[in-house]
């Protein structure tokens, strides 16, 4: 270990001993946390798009885990799978700086994985290209050029990330919601709610399961629908106005259009076999075919 690494090693030892206090301070920075959460969701959407591509190509998909503000380091977001760790620090505001916490966080991971350099990917995401240029210009003064930190500008901006094309395209890639005027705004709200419900951590499949519970329109399985599924979904939507239909790559999701009651999800294999050759045309017929008809309530005498 040379003199420069020795200097940072001494700082990292103190930094690691005070992690719990630093996490408390980071969590209280509400304004910055909003930016962190926005960037985290965009990064998760990017991962989901990649996973869908792998599934569509029949390639094996690694179990990817995501976590925001983790306990094992002070990362704002980290993404891990076997043999891979992406450590992302997220700095909002127009004039970020290489404060001690940020510098030491990167050096801490550098020392932890210095013997596995291909496993570790360090990254800083800032709010603008001007902030990116400043941080790149100043990183060598903290010896961070040695750690190979990648610095990039956020592709989304507050307060309306859902209105930007890059985010709209990502949302479209993981949603089966038909287009409507508030689609991207409502889907962003569902993504945010599901991410929070997941505790901002877990495998990608678990996170999207939580998002799908909130929205009923986001694919929990991260698998695409086939043309036959899309056709069946459109026919059901057109023929039974009392119900609202959505789907992921494995299940058909159904709920009453003007109420909160939800039918149990049906496996697509069962739906395609049951509806082979004929789509139910009324609510009653749909319920009879799937055995979900509720007995009529008896009126009061």
Secondary structure, DSSP 4 states (H G I P E B T S, - for coil): --HHHHHHHHHHHHHHHTHHHHHHHHHT-HHHHHHHHHHHHHHHHHHHHHHHHHHHTT------EEEES-SSS--SEEEEETTEEEEEEEE-SSS----HHHHHHHHHHHHHTTT-TTTEEEEEEESSHHHHHHHHHHGGGGTGGGTT-EEEE-S--SS-GGGSHHHHHHHHHHB-PPP-TTHHHHHHHHHHHHHHHTTTEEEHHHHHHHHHHHHSSB-TT--PPPHHHHHHHHHHHHH-TTEEEEE-SSEEEEEETTSS-BPPPEEHHHHHHHTTT----SHHHHHHHHT-PPPPPPPP-
